[in-house]
């Protein structure tokens, strides 16, 4: 058993604590750090799990990245991709729709693409979600090459 952040060998208790509380295999140090991020930013467990799955896939994600206006759940800065995990996926109000549209406009004006992913997709289809995000990253890389 190894920490998915630092690759340090971890014991049963650290493994059990991190898996029970976060759903990710982490050492005690990184479990504490991630819990602090969750406390400070209200980060969802699905965002943490997706972050580590993307990290394992080689995507170089950043957790709770500041975009100049707000904290983004996950960012892939190489291709200017922001990923938001929607934890309150339900019937959307027109006020929320306008707010989401304004946030998307802010991102696009700064050259970023923002995608929103319902938390249930990450929770039940993590590997499919990672595969699709990797496809989005590849598409964005190709578009960056074409533009430059």
C-alpha positions as CSV (number, residue, x, y, z in Angstrom):
1,X,0.0,0.0,0.0
2,X,1.4,3.3,-1.1
3,X,0.3,6.9,-0.8
4,X,-1.1,8.1,-4.2
5,X,0.5,11.5,-3.6
6,X,4.1,10.8,-2.4
7,X,4.4,7.1,-3.1
8,X,5.5,6.5,0.5
9,X,4.6,3.1,1.9
10,X,1.7,3.3,4.3
11,X,0.4,1.0,7.0
12,X,-3.0,-0.5,7.4
13,X,-4.3,2.2,9.8
14,X,-3.3,5.1,7.6
15,X,-4.7,3.2,4.6
16,X,-8.0,2.5,6.3
17,X,-8.3,6.1,7.6
18,X,-7.8,7.6,4.2
19,X,-10.0,5.2,2.4
20,X,-12.8,5.5,4.9
21,X,-12.7,9.3,5.0
22,X,-11.6,10.2,1.4
23,X,-11.9,7.1,-0.7
24,X,-8.2,7.6,-1.8
25,X,-5.1,5.8,-0.6
26,X,-3.0,8.4,1.2
27,X,-0.4,8.6,3.9
28,X,-1.3,10.3,7.2
29,X,0.3,13.5,6.2
30,X,-1.5,13.8,2.9
31,X,-4.8,12.7,4.5
32,X,-4.4,15.7,6.9
33,X,-3.5,18.1,4.0
34,X,-6.5,17.0,1.9
35,X,-8.9,17.2,4.8
36,X,-7.6,20.8,5.4
37,X,-8.3,21.7,1.7
38,X,-11.8,20.2,2.1
39,X,-12.4,22.2,5.2
40,X,-11.1,25.5,3.8
41,X,-12.7,25.3,0.3
42,X,-15.7,22.9,0.7
43,X,-14.1,20.6,-1.8
44,X,-16.2,17.5,-2.5
45,X,-14.9,14.0,-2.0
46,X,-15.6,13.4,-5.7
47,X,-13.3,16.3,-6.7
48,X,-10.5,14.7,-4.5
49,X,-11.1,11.3,-6.0
50,X,-11.1,12.7,-9.6
51,X,-8.0,14.8,-8.8
52,X,-6.0,11.7,-7.8
53,X,-7.3,9.6,-10.7
54,X,-6.3,12.3,-13.2
55,X,-2.9,12.6,-11.4
56,X,-2.4,8.8,-11.7
57,X,-3.3,9.1,-15.4
58,X,-0.6,11.7,-16.0
59,X,-2.8,14.7,-16.5
60,X,-0.9,17.0,-14.0
61,X,-4.1,18.4,-12.3
62,X,-4.2,21.1,-9.6
63,X,-6.7,20.9,-6.8
64,X,-8.6,24.1,-5.8
65,X,-6.8,26.4,-8.2
66,X,-7.5,30.1,-8.0
67,X,-8.6,31.4,-11.4
68,X,-8.6,35.1,-10.4
69,X,-12.2,35.2,-9.5
70,X,-12.9,32.0,-7.6
71,X,-11.4,28.6,-6.6
72,X,-11.8,26.0,-9.3
73,X,-12.2,22.3,-8.1
74,X,-9.6,21.0,-10.6
75,X,-7.5,22.7,-13.2
76,X,-5.3,21.4,-16.0
77,X,-3.3,24.5,-16.6
78,X,-1.3,23.1,-19.6
79,X,-4.4,23.2,-21.7
80,X,-6.4,25.8,-19.8
81,X,-9.1,23.4,-18.6
82,X,-11.1,24.0,-15.5
83,X,-13.2,21.2,-14.0
84,X,-16.0,21.9,-11.6
85,X,-17.8,19.1,-9.8
86,X,-21.5,19.8,-9.4
87,X,-22.5,18.4,-6.1
88,X,-26.0,19.9,-6.2
89,X,-27.1,18.5,-9.5
90,X,-30.8,19.1,-9.7
91,X,-33.3,21.2,-11.5
92,X,-31.5,24.4,-12.3
93,X,-33.0,27.8,-11.6
94,X,-32.7,30.7,-14.1
95,X,-30.6,32.6,-11.6
96,X,-28.1,29.7,-11.4
97,X,-28.1,29.3,-15.2
98,X,-27.2,33.0,-15.6
99,X,-24.5,32.7,-12.9
100,X,-23.0,29.6,-14.6
101,X,-23.1,31.4,-18.0
102,X,-21.3,34.4,-16.5
103,X,-18.7,32.1,-15.0
104,X,-18.2,30.4,-18.3
105,X,-17.8,33.8,-20.0
106,X,-15.2,34.8,-17.5
107,X,-13.3,31.6,-18.1
108,X,-13.5,32.0,-21.9
109,X,-12.3,35.6,-21.8
110,X,-9.2,34.4,-20.0
111,X,-8.7,31.6,-22.5
112,X,-10.0,28.8,-20.3
113,X,-12.5,26.1,-21.0
114,X,-14.7,25.1,-18.0
115,X,-16.6,21.9,-17.8
116,X,-19.1,20.9,-15.1
117,X,-19.4,17.3,-14.1
118,X,-22.2,15.9,-11.9
119,X,-20.7,14.3,-8.8
120,X,-22.6,11.1,-9.4
121,X,-20.7,10.5,-12.6
122,X,-17.4,10.7,-10.7
123,X,-18.8,8.6,-7.9
124,X,-20.0,5.7,-10.1
125,X,-18.1,6.1,-13.3
126,X,-14.6,7.4,-12.3
127,X,-12.6,5.6,-14.9
128,X,-15.0,6.6,-17.7
129,X,-14.9,10.2,-16.5
130,X,-11.1,10.1,-16.5
131,X,-11.0,8.6,-20.0
132,X,-13.3,11.4,-21.3
133,X,-11.4,14.2,-19.6
134,X,-8.1,12.8,-21.1
135,X,-9.9,13.0,-24.5
136,X,-10.9,16.6,-23.8
137,X,-7.3,17.4,-22.9
138,X,-6.0,15.8,-26.1
139,X,-8.5,17.8,-28.1
140,X,-7.5,21.0,-26.4
141,X,-3.8,20.3,-27.0
142,X,-4.5,19.9,-30.7
143,X,-6.4,23.2,-30.8
144,X,-3.6,24.9,-29.1
145,X,-1.2,23.6,-31.7
146,X,-3.4,24.8,-34.5
147,X,-3.8,28.3,-33.1
148,X,-0.1,28.9,-32.5
